[in-house]
Structure formats: structure tokens, C-alpha cells
């Protein structure tokens, strides 16, 4: 990047070279992370290095000295110390903070500076597939975790609907008109991105008010670390009644093509576009302040009306001007997702026209899917725009063991030093869902403070040691296998899913439930054996318990496919005895998986539902949020939804309460057909199962607990004894 452009962006975004460390905030942070141990640390400020964050680590007079240019760098220094001197690990799914009574001193001097100006975090979808029901306590933990891992550029879109309410009411829209606009809380991501209106609503006023206040807390804490949150902006999505209130406005219908009604988009050429965009930025800044970073994705999973470069250039200018009219320092943060998702439309002339309409210092592009489908290397690195290499990994919040670890370990640094990468200015993590596959995310964050590829083989062994609190040869070998099997993922959109989550079928795959494994399942089974062998030594480790349950879950989830195919073969051949044998075994497998998953909070449907209900202050609100929670992870829409199972989860409660009853219904009908000789009525079953699914989504029966049940290690051991041999035989 030209020095002047980079300097302009740094100044515009407030990434100051001056050291800014709040002693009290840093003390409070250390106390939150390792309670009672803050007295062992000294915090000191040092300036940035080459315009980028830096930290240092040393000891002095019996204290560990954490030095950094802001709270974020101090947090990263603490994380480095905990990992490398205390053999500790902090993560979503299991934390090891079994620290020695006397903390070890740092011998010598550690100095780290990041090669990346920006370390971006989150995807619009994450705010719903994982974060929909989070309260301040949960957000506080996440922001601390973000700081530990060096994130300085988080997407921050909570509470946006309250600002939009103010803007549209100032334009004369009524509450009734806005009720037909705002979606329910589990669907905000697609409402914000202009894909849907109203589904899961109407949105209660209490939600708008409470989440506006929650956003203020989120932003205050993120900024206290020196983070620069990315806020939202106007992309043209307007209420359905907009065309009636402003009949001369250039409003067009568009459809996401996912079974939802049309939404309405105001053409950027219309004079109201800039007016509304300015109003929104002003209203948002009044409530939330600004760091001059604004997310805008005008054609998210929708195709523009024309591929004419002149139109796209003009449209891009209008979108940017709607931000800059309110904030001359505005920087447009654009997802590059559409260039992959609608790749046939977005040729080089179209992408170039869209990007070149905005000055380089006022745009940053997220190469959203760099880990599998990079766009930077076919667009001349976004034609000179600053851009961020990102790991997407996950779709729909599905929890399959999956990732491309060796690519994550090496590709960011390789891209950074590639002359063709031009203005690569950062790295990011942009998953649709989190709180799963913790090892992969931990590996990605190792890139923050280095500019050379990571040795994935050495790293995975060190990770297992930190996570479990001790070296264990069997566990180390298990992770070597996992690295070279489930974490050597191909170019699929996320990991393989289990046939158990599919609407019942005899086919080996259905709709969005793709069950093909791009690794040898026998390798996963060997890793399972090794983890079971290490269970007695590591059973006290929270992280080990999670990993053992997760690997056991994946082995059984994979085994469901050959079992289902044996059932299908038995039915087709008219073998009643084998049909009963395999269908019974299939249902028993689901029972066993459900009991296993019930031993960990990470895998509880009841936790998801009860957190949703906790956001309501009336029964009506609680029931609405429960509908949102149930619907998102099952149908995703109405009973005819084309997105059903997109956000499937292998969770306790969801398997026993939703997936298994569907299969029971199916097996009952098939068994009746075998017994009577009357052909199975597929259309009648389809209607019956859709009615049942819709009924389940609309229930409020307090059927699912958020309390764990059983011992995870003992459950996994018992299932190993029961299934190890039959799983081996299946492959």
C-alpha cells in the first residue's frame, strides 16, 4: 500500500501511535480472566511499532510485566504468558486455568508485534446462529476472549433495530407499518442484509430498548481495549409500506429465493437513498458513537438489476456518499462474499466498477472465504483496495468436526508475503456460527502475532498439552490423526452432516444434509480409540471432556449412514426381520447420542431455548422467542421452507425430541407397508411429517432442560464398548 493511503486510514480510524493503556481497565480484565491473580502483574504502556500493535513480556521484582500500546496488546501479552508459561488455555468449549500457586517468572524478554493492521471478527450470521440470545455476561466473556486473541476490528450490530425504528418513525412510519418490517430476533442477520421482512416477528419494543442498551455496553467495553467496532449503514432495504408512503420513490422488489416474500429495496439513484443513509448514520452515532467503520453489503445473495459497469459504479458511489454525508471519515467495510456466491454475475469488470468507485482510503474488503474459495487472487487483490484474509469455515452453525488446518496455519502468511496480494492489511475470522471446533479457531488466532507459516504438526501437539494440562502420548497421537483427517477438509461448504438430521429418507443424502465424508472414517475411529485410552489420565480436564464427547458424537453421527442404508436395503428387499433390526438400531443410536450430548452444556437444546425465553418479560414475548429459537435450528421458515435443516445441530433434546420422532413416524409407516403389502404413500407421509414439524416448532411445553445429565467420560466409554466393533465392521 502507498504510505500516504495507509497513513490516511490509520489516522481516519483513530489507530493512534500513542500508547493508550487504562490501568484500571487492564486490572479489571486480568481479574476477570484469572480471579485473584492480578496482584502478580504489572501493566505498562509502550508505543506502537511501525503503526501496528505491539506487546512485551518480562519479569521485574517478582512481578510479571505486561507491556502494550493499548488494552488489547496487554490482553494479548497475558494470553501469551498463560499459554507459554502456565500451560493454560482459554476457549469456548473447555478452559484450562489450573495455574500454579506461584506464577512462573519470565526469563529474558519477549517482544511481539503484529504484521496486520486489522484483525477482524464475526459474520452477520454469527449474531443469530450463535449469539441471538446472549446477555451482557456472555458478551463480556466473548469480548475478553477477543482481546486475548488480538481482535481489534469486531463487527458490532446488536441493537441496530432500535436506531432504524427512530429513523423510520421520524419519516412518518407507524408502529404497525414497522411491525411488518422488523423480523424476529433469530432472523436479524437476514433482515439486516435485506433478504427478509417480518419473519419471526412482530418485534417487541422491550427487545429494541434492552438491546440498544446492551449494544452500548458492548461498544464501551470493546473500545476500552482499543478495538474499533464496525457498525452498520443503509443498503437500501426499506419497509414494505415505503412504496405507498413515497409513491415516486424508485423502489424495486427483490426476492432472496428461499421461500420468503419479496422485500423492497430503494434504488441508490433515488434522492431519498442518501437522505436515509445520512439520517441513519447520524442517529446511530448519537446513540453509539462511531469509529468510522461501516458495514454495507448492497447485494447480499441477490443479483443487481444489470451488470452494466456504469450502473454499478454509480450505485457504489451513492452507497458510500450516504455514509460520508454524515461522516466524512467513513470507511466502507464490504464483504466479498457475493463475488463468490454469485460468481457468475460478478466478473472482473463488475467487481472493478463496484470497488473503484470509492477511494482506496475509504474502503476495506473482507475476503470472506479465503480458507477455501479466495477471491483476492482472481481480482488483482481487489484492484488495490485494502483487504482482509478471512477464515469462514462454518455454515449455519452446524457442529461437524471440520476445518482446513494446514491452510489456516500457512496461507495467511503466504498471502501476506505474496507480491500479488498488494494491500492485504489484515486477517479475520468470519464463521456463520461459533462455539464449536475450538482447535481450528485457536490455530487461526496464532497468526495474529507472526508473519511466518505455523508448523501445524508441532502446534497441534502443544495445543493438546495446553488444553488438557499435561502431555499424553495417546491424546497427542489422536490429535495427529484429527489434523490429517477431519481437519484436512476439502472445498465443501462446511463439514459433512449426519443422515439423522435429515427429514426421513432412504437416500444417502437429502437437500442440505450432505453426508459424504472427505476423510477415511476409520481414521476418526482410531482417534476415538486413542482418546478413550487416555480418558483415565485426562478425565478431569474440561477441554478433554468436550473433545471426547465431540469425537464420540462424530463417530456415531457418521455411523448412522451405513446403518440407514442397511435399513433401506432391507425394506427394498422385503426383509422384515432385517428392517426391524436396523431401524431399531438406528433409533437406539439416536437415543445413545442424545444421552451422550446431554452430559455437556455445549450440546443442549434446552440451553438455547431457555436463553431465548430469558429475553422476554411477558409470556407472549417468551413464547415468541422460543418459536424463533426452535424454528431457526429446524425449519428456518414455515412448513414448506426450502432452508430446513440448514442450521441443523446435533444437540441433546433436538435429537431425542425432534429428529428421532420423525424417523419413528417414518419407520412405523414403512413397517406397515411391509406388513400389509400396501405401497408406502410418500406424499401422505410428507404432509404428515411437515404438520408434525410445524407443530413442534410452535410448542411451548418446557420439555428441554438446560441442566447437564450424566458423566461425559463414562458415557463415552460405555458407547465405545457398545459401538467400536460395529463401527469398524461398517467401513
Steps between C-alpha positions, in 0.01 A plus 500: 500500500616851429622653825268799472190284459584279798575804715169657401309186601690467828427863589138480383431195713677633804762224518729732692873443528477634857489240774157495659468263794235539768656355814170437676341340194802272457494408870128420480558293187774292662273442801218379272730258319700368799319609816722590794823501298517858374737591786769295323501727195624844411355682198703754304442697181727496197443664159391323184765358273486591131144619555385161628425344838784362711547326834790407723532254783759488777542471878610755756520480881290186515229634269407408142515817292247535218579781258290612207381801305134447602279273706481252214878457490510461878234228471701327227810511718304334780375230264853434374621469859220264604548274198879489496592525869200350680393232251151653502230537236185712484228407253129467438476125554720427796753718681814395686603756761657265751775747586785435742477664843810705420490631148821436303720795416589588141863432431639748254279722290216430257420750227214451249356732242221419259547530124128565463337840535156336532389182675134466410241284674144378434251454222147638491375143536696439821272748676212259450635148456691535828453840669125560464422469871820621664478722806767738629674231707553285191603797287753607762666159485514514122650848491767392751571197279518728196756717680707198606517399135591841360176591321478874438224527240180323614171525317256660747138506382300425815221750562484622140122458479449769769684752285298404193181545697602856586593578140184362341269646763660840436393449137139438602484120510270352763568219743257283302693563178828417672353182647473380139870582454705390802569128523517292816829495695629173353474641146657845532804407292290444191278796578808720537639364172175573316390141439178475704237707678292426809561125536503405868346833604344732589798622699412615854596849609676359805743318273585821314552695821696233689730420210573863432633515856684171454672639191621799698666268751653290221644802325631663817686182597636435150625857470656485846742241359580715198276305263330684213153347460339482156146640511223477243380731224215533248498263205157584360275257688174683580165408658234344272285812548776725368360483147163624629641780714740613227329405172756683283796322656694249290423188700547155354389160616761234548485146626761299686367184335470309828121479525444841660294787357659782303682778680530858383824673410536872439706569189826683585417740214199626693566825687350350816778241515765743615250677726412179685860383513605831655212492748596150608871570555411816694246317719736209556791729589280683749421175679819301454781734394715399206844375402421586137475137384170405335387167361294505181415213266252629248446179305544228759395176325297708255597596146502867389247594231775544241865413453567834336822641644374856490199406713714310752748787523221750564327274749822454696559875513146558630538241777828652612366855477211405728763418767736788427220757507473435873861400565772633266744251660276205409668179389279248322568143619367272227464122508644336192255211543278595206795477261520129587133424564383670178826446317335462160366855520803665657761495228812712518342805327207496746716458811743765381218748432350444845830538684671774302209738555618552858842645596742236630531667841122477547446129439617169648395169340453180697614202295243303696590145395877511452548160667322320216385732221713817495397780268805723548711284269263544206429873541853639508463511879180703477661744259709673764246526782613413852369148565488241776576125470217318679410151621131416457499126583145467621151522351177512696666437834530128417735324741672239284869448565641690204767742391799556273768519765812491288360776279408710804849443640686605187287697254465835682877546526553373145246751371652780708838454330360437152568807280164433333313555830572874472312676782423207725466680833355243735363161587157408628268230623155511337310181595122469481508332842749467785534299823612193305829363356701701757837366384457645152418847629788490748734413213374786285566750779864387521549699179427834670848556644713340229573536128629149426306174447418292806629144531160334536644167620698659783220743585235229538714312752559814703129580483405158640749544783363846592138399462528190714758636745755226440677301232330177404638283222164349403329838490788641295469219247123550487548865411756408234231282341233768534730754334538266202138388472207715614720811502636437151164608357430548135326784317151413620290770664554386855530152644301189413168455678338191645204332335324504837428873463337455160127474444461118483607343174658191348740712302859533629464879496217750477472869419745689721601193701807386310653195663804433281820470703816636344713307749533134593256435788731223623755769585248682715418172669870454583514850652195404708681189628800709601291759683316223686839353594606833648171562682607379844799735499322804355143465625528802732573731206200705386642523148565127484145424606366719220735351240421143602125567475544683169707225337264232631209699360666523159580129487139410577363769268706351216396145585135597455548501120598133449235401754233698311607343171469150648149591613417626151636183335299282737180688420555489125565124511194442719708355786279577800741357756799704383285809459393477863857430610656797324220748558505415871878539509471834322259634762717361780799679352314828529405425860865429579620818330244706686605356837865567419440861393288565810819479708635832366346850503651554156248260343168581669189611312355598839777755551421662163125512568524617860744777408253612233212506746710692753497801267125540536315681779153367418378153410416626152856622449653185646288284270593709196869463576461127556335473157795687351748272676327177399431607143851622416669167578234288327273637225654850468164617373151360460408136445593526129835668565775424252758578768397227743795327665738774380572583864469146631672417827589170660377600844348311791128564489500578130597140417264340751217751465504589129715282275415166661119541499515575127689178436266304729206627297676396181591153623146442624361578154761285325440210736126525431573489129713186541234334713203579277663502162348841430747740341643772723319828429786747479278804437280423800807455720649824373188691604483321833864568590475866396196546725684332786809720451293818498320389814832438675638839400196671654504315832573658838498188714807549720624165375873570484731551794811718505655282772762242409432136578754222539877473488649580158801272532303203631234544231764510228673191640174306506422597143850398392442152643162482327590639159872469429485159335182562299634834377821331384299235316285764331801636310 
